[in-house]
Amino acid sequence: MSGSVSWITYAPVKGLALVHPQEVELTTAGVPGDRRFHLVDDRGRLAGAKVAGPLVQVRAAYDDAQRRLTLTFPDGEVVDGIVELGEPLVTQFWGARLPGRLVVGPWAEALSRARGKPLRLVEADRPERAVDRGREGAVTLLSTAALEPLAQRAGAPARDGRRFRMLFGIDGVEPHAEDGWIGREVRVGAAVVVPRGHVGRCLVTSRDPDTGAPDVDTLGALRAYRRDLDTTEPLAFGVFGEVRVPGRVALGDAVEPL
């Protein structure tokens, strides 16, 4: 069964607003700039949904060639500058250690002010490890049809695929068709990827993608109809994988298991 790319989304700063490009160049490390930066609290811990949730309204743009990071806040404030690095810091990423360096500049102060909590901005030393599962998770896929059975159990807001923060949405395939692609080569545009496992879901998916406020019980809905499946991670919704053959991927491109 073949489909097509219906959305492309990624985030230069983990947890902030998603970017919606028309096309991306997929490398073996994923999309360049995807989750290049992340936030930590004043104790150096990864700032998760409870801390950073409302910051999903902040839009980030990063130009790697110029090393320029721009944050646009919902009140219209723009914080912009060239990234300079400070002291090293190791962040715990779901049990894995991610070495990086604190970013020197105005961004942390602006984010802390917007959130009302002390936050610091970190750049990963190795961009290919900045995604949650490293190179093995450089790409994520979700059938858009899977949103409908979830919404039937959780309510209409669950139809908004942005809350799942997946790189590619796939139109034209059956709900959860991607479950059957694990271990197989799948052509996505000019690239070839190999899904390696399921994406287990957390409380981030229960939050409105525009405000960061909790608005729907996605985890309860997933327990209702996905809990007893044989998946690589619990409460699975979508798959992650590695890039076997790099290439350009654009909206509307074909997606086909090989």
PETANOR-V86260 format. One record per pair of residues at least 12 apart in sequence whose ideal C-beta (glycine too) atoms are under 8 Angstrom apart, sorted by the first residue. I is the first residue (numbers start at 1). J is the second residue. Records with the same first field share a line. If there is no record, write none. Layout:
I=J ; J
//
This chain:
1=172 ; 173 ; 174 ; 177 ; 257
2=172 ; 173 ; 254 ; 255 ; 256 ; 257
3=143 ; 170 ; 171 ; 172 ; 173 ; 177 ; 254 ; 255 ; 256
4=170 ; 171 ; 172 ; 252 ; 253 ; 254 ; 255
5=168 ; 169 ; 170 ; 171 ; 188 ; 189 ; 249 ; 250 ; 251 ; 252 ; 253 ; 255
6=144 ; 169 ; 170 ; 171 ; 251
7=20 ; 144 ; 161 ; 168 ; 169 ; 251
8=20 ; 21 ; 22 ; 23 ; 24 ; 167 ; 168 ; 249 ; 250 ; 251
9=162 ; 165 ; 166 ; 167 ; 169
10=24 ; 31 ; 33 ; 34 ; 35 ; 167
11=34 ; 35 ; 60 ; 165
12=33 ; 34 ; 35 ; 36 ; 37 ; 60 ; 61 ; 62 ; 69
13=35 ; 36 ; 37 ; 38 ; 39 ; 58 ; 60 ; 62 ; 71 ; 121
14=35 ; 37 ; 38 ; 39 ; 130
15=38 ; 39 ; 47 ; 48 ; 49 ; 52 ; 55 ; 56
16=52 ; 55 ; 56 ; 58 ; 59 ; 60 ; 71
17=56 ; 57 ; 58 ; 59 ; 60
18=162 ; 165 ; 209
19=59 ; 60 ; 61
22=250 ; 251
23=248 ; 249 ; 250 ; 251
24=248 ; 249
25=246 ; 247 ; 248
26=138 ; 139 ; 188 ; 189 ; 191 ; 193 ; 243 ; 246 ; 247 ; 248 ; 249
27=138 ; 243 ; 246
28=128 ; 135 ; 138 ; 242 ; 243 ; 246
29=127 ; 128 ; 135 ; 138 ; 243
30=128 ; 131 ; 135 ; 138 ; 139 ; 167 ; 243
31=167
32=64 ; 127
33=62 ; 64 ; 127
34=130 ; 131 ; 167
35=124 ; 130 ; 131
36=62 ; 64 ; 123 ; 124 ; 127 ; 130
37=60 ; 62 ; 69 ; 103 ; 121 ; 122 ; 123 ; 124
38=91 ; 98 ; 100 ; 121 ; 122 ; 124 ; 130
39=51 ; 52 ; 55 ; 111 ; 119 ; 120 ; 121 ; 122
40=89 ; 91 ; 119 ; 120 ; 122
41=117 ; 118 ; 119 ; 120
42=118 ; 119 ; 120
44=89 ; 90 ; 91 ; 120
45=91 ; 92
46=91 ; 92 ; 93
47=119
48=204
49=202 ; 203 ; 204 ; 207 ; 212
50=203
51=115 ; 117 ; 119
52=115 ; 119 ; 212
53=207 ; 212 ; 213
54=114 ; 115 ; 211 ; 212 ; 213
55=111 ; 114 ; 115 ; 212
56=207 ; 209 ; 210 ; 211 ; 212
57=73 ; 74 ; 210 ; 211 ; 212
58=71 ; 72 ; 73 ; 74 ; 111 ; 114
59=71 ; 72
60=72
66=82
67=82 ; 83
68=80 ; 81 ; 82 ; 83
69=81 ; 83 ; 103 ; 105 ; 107
71=107 ; 110 ; 111
73=110 ; 114
77=110
79=106 ; 107 ; 110
81=105 ; 106 ; 107
82=105
83=103 ; 105 ; 123
84=103 ; 104 ; 105
85=101 ; 102 ; 103 ; 104 ; 123
86=101 ; 102 ; 103 ; 104
87=101 ; 102
88=100 ; 101 ; 102
89=101 ; 102 ; 120 ; 122
91=122
93=132
94=132
96=134
98=124 ; 129 ; 130
99=124 ; 125 ; 126
100=122 ; 123 ; 124 ; 125
101=122 ; 123 ; 125
102=120 ; 121 ; 122
103=120 ; 121 ; 122 ; 123
105=121
107=121
108=120 ; 121
132=240
133=197 ; 240
135=242 ; 243
136=196 ; 197 ; 240 ; 241 ; 242
137=196 ; 240 ; 241 ; 242
138=241 ; 242 ; 243
139=167 ; 168 ; 188 ; 193 ; 240 ; 241 ; 242 ; 243
140=166 ; 167 ; 168 ; 199 ; 238 ; 239 ; 240 ; 241
141=166 ; 167 ; 168 ; 170 ; 178 ; 181 ; 186 ; 188 ; 193 ; 195 ; 238 ; 239 ; 240 ; 241 ; 255
142=161 ; 164 ; 166 ; 168 ; 169 ; 170 ; 178 ; 237 ; 238 ; 239
143=169 ; 170 ; 173 ; 174 ; 175 ; 176 ; 177 ; 178 ; 238
144=161 ; 169 ; 170 ; 171
145=171 ; 173 ; 174 ; 175 ; 177
146=175 ; 176 ; 237 ; 238
147=159 ; 160 ; 161
148=175
149=175 ; 225
150=218 ; 221 ; 222 ; 237
153=220 ; 221 ; 224 ; 225
154=216 ; 217 ; 218 ; 220 ; 221
155=216 ; 217
157=208 ; 215 ; 216
158=216 ; 218 ; 221
160=209
162=209
163=204 ; 205 ; 206 ; 207 ; 208 ; 209 ; 218
164=199 ; 201 ; 205 ; 237 ; 238
165=204
166=199 ; 238
168=188 ; 249 ; 255
170=255
172=255
173=255
178=195 ; 238 ; 239
179=198 ; 229 ; 231 ; 236 ; 239
180=257
181=195 ; 239 ; 257
182=195 ; 196 ; 197 ; 198 ; 232 ; 239 ; 241
183=195 ; 196
184=257 ; 258
185=244 ; 257 ; 258
186=241 ; 255 ; 256 ; 257 ; 258
187=254 ; 255 ; 256 ; 257 ; 258
188=249 ; 253 ; 255
189=247 ; 248 ; 249 ; 250 ; 253 ; 254 ; 255
190=247 ; 248 ; 249 ; 253
191=243 ; 245 ; 246 ; 247 ; 248 ; 249
192=243 ; 244 ; 245 ; 247 ; 258
193=241 ; 242 ; 243 ; 244
194=241 ; 242 ; 244
195=239 ; 240 ; 241
196=232 ; 239 ; 240 ; 241 ; 242
197=232 ; 233 ; 239 ; 240 ; 241
198=231 ; 232 ; 233 ; 236 ; 237 ; 238 ; 239 ; 240
199=233 ; 236 ; 237 ; 238 ; 239 ; 240
200=231 ; 232 ; 233 ; 234 ; 235 ; 236
201=218 ; 219 ; 222 ; 235 ; 236 ; 237
202=219
203=219
205=218 ; 219 ; 237
206=218 ; 219
218=237
219=235
222=235 ; 236 ; 237
223=235
//
